[in-house]
Amino acid sequence: MATIRARKLADGSVTYTAQIRIKRGGVQVYQESQTFARKQAAQAWVRRRETELDQPGAIERANRKGVTLKEMIERYLDEMEKARPLGKTKRATLLAIADSYLGQLADSEITSQVLVDYALWRMGREGGGVQPQTAGNDLAHLGAVLSIARPAWGYEVDQHAMADARKVLKKLGYNMKSRERDRRPALAELHKILTYYQEMQDRRRSVINMLKVVGFAIFSTRRLDEITRIRWSDLDETGQRVLVRDMKNPGQKIGNDVWCYLPNEAWSILKSMPRVEGGEEIFPYSPGSISTSWAKACAFLAIEDLHFHDLRHDGVSRLFEMDWDIPRVASVSGHRDWNSLRRYTHLRGRGDHYAGWPWLEKIEQAPVQLGAASMKWLSRPSGSR
């Protein structure tokens, strides 16, 4: 027998708790309940669960003590970070999901209906009122957990739940894909930023040489974490290439090592870095420290909405503006297909707007002095970075 009870919350919103009780021979053999933001979702869950529980052996399987989604997420974070650190955003998102009502559900309760309801809850006032793209990012990060929960740990997770939930949300008219950024730095903005960093270097040369890092990021089109992983042993002097280790890829993020061509400007900046005895990395800095430095500089200079990753967008777009073809640009950026490369392409015209750029020579000639923090970063075991 199933019942659905409505409950009005303090903020005026209403939740619906569906409860199923099953008796055999006058003895209750099974009970479960679940709370939903929509009555229709509660009704759909009741119909589905009653049908499932009518199947032979279903009650026995349902009485199995499952593992909560929160426990799954905690195990995922623990085991994945043994291989390499996860991004701050992904980690924070998964922990937030674990601490939400969704985290209390058992593995067998994670269905497409539940995931749809969670996304709608997140977009509603009581769930934070986030944009569909943010809710989509939540599902994407959660999907990484669910995709390995059954094959790796034997948890009872519906392998089609996430895909079905995304289909439903798309049918409902929600665009869950992240908005493509088209932000590129203006030369005037880069002048302010590099002047700021040059003055910082004049005061204290042992800090991160952001002149080198920023210039290399633009002309190499490399991501921040990729820059800090490049080793001297990764250079191909003859081919003017660098081996980019663990390049980001949806299907393979660990062990995805790709050779990428370095344009002349990027090669000259890289070769201007000093070799340190016992040091493997060419840019021996912490990616977190670089990211923090960039954010502080933009805030101090009142430069709005400019991410470090936008330098990669600028570098890729520049190559197309110089009339490089797709295979040649991809040989620098490391992209495998045009659809992925297109997202980084936002043209402003034709030609090289960095031609004759006075900062290139200043960046190449900027002295580098590795401070204690950099040396400490160098001395850490490679697996802990």
C-alpha positions in Angstrom: 0.0 0.0 0.0 1.3 3.4 -0.9 0.6 6.9 0.5 1.7 10.3 -0.6 1.8 13.1 2.0 2.4 16.8 1.2 4.5 18.9 3.6 4.7 22.7 3.5 8.2 24.1 4.3 9.0 27.3 6.1 9.9 29.0 2.8 6.4 28.3 1.4 7.5 25.5 -0.9 5.9 22.0 -0.8 7.5 18.6 -0.7 5.8 15.2 -1.3 6.8 12.1 0.7 5.8 8.8 -0.9 5.7 5.8 1.3 5.3 2.1 0.4 4.4 -0.6 2.9 4.1 -4.3 2.1 2.6 -6.9 4.4 2.6 -10.7 4.0 0.5 -12.8 6.4 -0.3 -9.7 8.5 3.4 -9.0 9.0 5.1 -6.0 7.4 8.0 -7.3 5.3 9.0 -4.1 3.6 8.8 -0.4 3.8 10.5 2.5 2.0 9.8 6.2 1.5 11.2 9.0 -0.6 10.6 12.7 -0.8 10.1 14.7 -4.0 9.8 18.3 -5.0 6.9 17.5 -7.4 3.8 15.4 -6.7 4.0 13.9 -10.3 7.5 12.6 -9.5 6.3 11.0 -6.3 3.4 9.3 -8.1 5.7 8.1 -10.9 8.1 6.6 -8.3 5.2 4.8 -6.5 4.0 3.2 -9.7 7.4 2.1 -10.8 8.4 0.8 -7.4 5.2 -1.2 -6.9 5.7 -2.8 -10.3 9.3 -3.7 -9.4 8.5 -5.0 -6.0 5.9 -7.4 -7.5 8.7 -9.3 -9.3 10.0 -12.5 -7.7 12.8 -11.9 -5.2 12.3 -8.1 -5.4 11.5 -7.8 -1.7 14.6 -9.7 -0.7 16.8 -7.6 -2.9 15.1 -4.4 -1.6 15.8 -5.3 2.0 19.5 -5.6 1.2 21.3 -2.9 3.1 22.6 -0.6 0.4 25.2 2.1 0.3 24.2 5.8 0.2 25.1 8.1 -2.6 27.2 10.1 -0.1 29.2 7.1 0.7 29.7 6.4 -3.0 30.9 9.9 -3.6 33.3 9.8 -0.6 34.8 6.5 -2.0 35.1 8.0 -5.4 37.0 11.0 -4.2 39.3 8.9 -2.1 40.1 6.4 -4.8 40.3 8.8 -7.7 42.6 11.2 -5.9 45.1 8.4 -5.3 45.8 8.6 -9.1 45.8 12.4 -9.3 44.1 15.4 -7.7 40.6 16.3 -8.9 39.8 19.8 -9.9 38.6 22.1 -7.1 35.2 22.7 -8.8 34.5 19.0 -9.3 35.4 18.1 -5.8 33.3 21.0 -4.3 30.3 20.0 -6.5 30.4 16.4 -5.5 30.7 17.2 -1.8 27.7 19.6 -2.1 25.7 16.8 -3.7 26.7 14.4 -0.9 25.5 16.9 1.7 22.2 17.4 0.0 19.0 15.3 0.4 20.2 13.3 -2.7 23.3 12.1 -0.7 21.1 10.2 1.7 19.5 8.0 -0.9 20.6 4.4 -1.3 22.4 3.2 -4.5 19.3 1.3 -5.8 17.2 4.5 -5.4 19.2 6.5 -7.9 16.9 6.5 -10.9 16.3 8.8 -13.8 13.2 10.2 -12.1 15.2 11.0 -9.0 18.0 12.7 -11.1 15.5 14.7 -13.0 13.8 15.8 -9.8 17.2 16.8 -8.3 18.0 18.9 -11.3 14.6 20.7 -11.1 15.1 21.2 -7.4 18.5 22.8 -8.0 17.0 25.2 -10.5 14.2 26.0 -8.1 14.3 28.5 -5.3 14.8 25.9 -2.5 17.7 24.3 -4.4 19.6 27.5 -5.0 17.9 28.8 -8.1 20.9 27.9 -10.3 21.0 28.1 -14.1 20.3 25.0 -16.1 24.0 24.9 -17.1 25.0 24.7 -13.5 22.5 21.9 -12.8 24.0 20.2 -15.9 27.5 20.4 -14.4 26.2 18.8 -11.2 24.8 15.9 -13.2 28.0 15.6 -15.3 30.2 15.3 -12.1 27.7 13.0 -10.5 27.7 10.9 -13.7 31.4 10.2 -13.3 30.7 8.6 -9.9 27.7 6.6 -11.1 29.6 5.3 -14.2 32.0 3.3 -12.2 29.8 2.5 -9.1 28.5 -0.8 -10.5 31.5 -2.2 -12.5 34.1 -1.1 -9.9 32.3 -1.6 -6.6 29.3 -3.7 -7.4 26.8 -1.1 -6.2 23.2 -1.4 -7.5 23.1 1.6 -9.8 20.9 1.9 -12.9 23.5 2.3 -15.6 20.9 4.1 -17.8 19.6 6.5 -15.2 21.8 9.5 -16.0 21.4 9.2 -19.8 17.6 8.9 -19.4 17.5 11.9 -17.0 19.4 14.1 -19.5 17.0 13.1 -22.3 14.0 14.0 -20.1 15.4 17.4 -19.2 16.2 18.1 -22.8 12.6 17.2 -23.8 11.4 19.6 -21.0 13.3 22.4 -22.8 16.3 22.8 -20.5 19.6 23.5 -22.1 22.0 21.8 -19.6 25.2 22.4 -21.6 27.6 25.0 -20.4 27.7 28.3 -22.1 30.7 28.6 -24.5 33.0 31.4 -23.4 34.1 33.8 -26.1 36.2 36.0 -23.9 39.7 36.9 -25.1 42.1 39.3 -23.5 42.6 42.7 -25.2 46.2 43.8 -25.8 45.5 46.8 -23.5 44.4 44.3 -20.7 47.5 42.2 -21.2 49.7 45.4 -21.1 48.2 46.2 -17.6 48.6 42.6 -16.4 52.2 42.2 -17.6 53.2 45.6 -16.3 51.8 44.6 -12.9 53.8 41.4 -13.0 56.9 43.1 -14.2 56.8 45.5 -11.3 56.3 42.5 -8.9 59.4 40.8 -10.4 61.4 44.0 -10.0 60.5 44.0 -6.3 61.0 40.2 -5.7 62.4 38.0 -8.4 61.9 34.8 -6.4 58.1 34.9 -6.8 56.4 33.1 -9.7 57.6 34.5 -13.0 54.1 35.2 -14.3 55.6 37.0 -17.3 56.9 33.7 -18.6 53.8 31.7 -17.7 51.3 34.1 -19.3 53.4 34.5 -22.5 53.8 30.7 -22.8 50.1 30.1 -22.1 49.1 32.4 -25.0 51.6 31.2 -27.6 51.6 27.5 -26.7 47.8 27.3 -26.1 48.5 25.0 -23.1 46.2 24.7 -20.1 47.5 25.8 -16.7 48.0 22.4 -15.2 49.7 21.1 -18.4 52.2 24.0 -18.3 53.4 23.0 -14.8 53.8 19.4 -15.8 56.1 19.9 -18.7 59.6 18.4 -18.1 62.9 19.2 -19.8 62.9 15.5 -20.8 59.6 16.1 -22.6 61.2 18.3 -25.3 61.8 17.2 -28.9 64.4 19.7 -30.0 64.4 18.5 -33.7 60.6 18.7 -34.1 60.1 21.7 -31.8 57.5 19.7 -29.9 56.7 19.0 -26.3 55.1 15.9 -24.8 51.9 17.1 -22.9 51.3 14.5 -20.2 47.8 13.5 -19.1 46.1 15.9 -21.6 42.5 16.5 -20.7 40.2 14.3 -22.7 36.6 13.1 -21.9 37.4 9.5 -22.6 41.0 9.3 -21.2 42.5 11.8 -18.7 45.2 9.7 -17.2 48.0 8.4 -19.5 46.8 10.5 -22.4 50.2 11.8 -23.4 50.2 13.9 -26.6 53.0 15.5 -28.6 52.2 19.1 -29.4 54.1 21.5 -31.7 55.3 24.7 -30.1 55.1 27.9 -32.3 58.3 29.9 -32.4 57.2 32.4 -29.8 56.3 29.6 -27.3 59.5 27.8 -28.0 61.6 30.9 -27.4 59.9 31.6 -24.0 60.3 28.0 -22.9 64.0 27.9 -23.9 64.5 31.1 -21.8 63.7 29.3 -18.6 66.7 28.2 -16.5 67.6 24.6 -16.0 67.9 23.7 -12.3 70.0 20.8 -11.1 67.7 18.1 -9.9 64.7 19.9 -11.3 62.5 18.2 -13.9 59.8 20.7 -14.6 60.4 23.7 -16.9 57.9 25.8 -15.1 58.3 24.6 -11.5 55.3 26.3 -10.0 52.2 25.2 -8.2 49.1 25.6 -10.5 47.1 26.7 -7.5 49.5 29.5 -6.8 49.4 30.6 -10.5 45.6 30.6 -10.5 45.5 32.7 -7.3 48.1 35.2 -8.6 46.1 35.7 -11.8 42.8 36.2 -9.9 44.4 38.8 -7.6 46.0 40.7 -10.5 42.7 40.9 -12.4 40.9 42.0 -9.3 43.5 44.7 -8.4 43.5 46.0 -12.0 39.6 45.9 -12.2 39.8 43.6 -15.2 36.4 41.8 -15.3 35.6 38.2 -16.2 39.0 37.2 -17.6 40.1 33.7 -16.7 43.6 32.3 -17.1 42.0 29.7 -19.4 41.0 32.5 -21.8 44.6 32.8 -22.8 44.3 29.3 -24.4 41.2 30.6 -26.3 43.2 33.6 -27.5 46.1 31.5 -28.6 44.0 29.1 -30.7 42.0 31.9 -32.2 45.2 33.7 -33.1 46.4 30.7 -35.2 43.2 30.6 -37.2 43.4 34.4 -37.8 46.9 33.7 -39.2 45.3 31.4 -41.7 46.5 28.2 -40.2 44.4 25.2 -41.2 42.6 22.9 -38.8 45.2 20.0 -38.7 48.0 22.5 -38.2 46.2 24.3 -35.3 45.3 20.9 -33.8 49.0 20.0 -33.8 49.5 22.9 -31.4 46.4 22.7 -29.3 46.2 18.9 -29.1 42.5 18.7 -30.1 41.3 15.5 -31.7 38.3 16.8 -33.6 36.9 20.0 -35.0 33.9 20.2 -32.7 36.2 20.4 -29.7 38.5 22.9 -31.4 35.6 25.1 -32.6 34.7 25.9 -29.0 38.1 27.6 -28.6 37.8 29.6 -31.8 36.5 33.2 -31.6 37.9 35.2 -34.5 38.4 39.0 -34.5 39.8 39.4 -38.0 42.7 38.3 -40.1 46.4 38.5 -39.4 48.6 38.2 -36.3 47.6 40.9 -33.8 50.7 40.0 -31.8 53.0 40.9 -34.6 55.6 43.4 -33.3 54.2 43.0 -29.8 56.8 44.6 -27.5 56.1 42.4 -24.6 57.4 39.3 -26.3 61.0 40.4 -26.1 60.5 41.6 -22.5 59.1 38.2 -21.6 62.0 36.3 -23.3 64.6 38.4 -21.5 62.9 38.5 -18.1 65.3 37.0 -15.5 64.1 34.0 -13.5 65.1 33.3 -9.9 63.5 30.3 -8.3 62.5 31.0 -4.8 62.1 28.6 -1.8 58.5 27.9 -2.7 59.4 26.8 -6.2 62.3 24.7 -5.0 59.9 23.0 -2.4 57.5 22.3 -5.3 60.3 20.9 -7.3 61.3 18.5 -4.5 57.9 17.0 -4.1 57.3 13.5 -5.5 55.7 13.7 -8.9 52.7 11.6 -7.8 51.8 14.2 -5.1 51.5 17.2 -7.5 
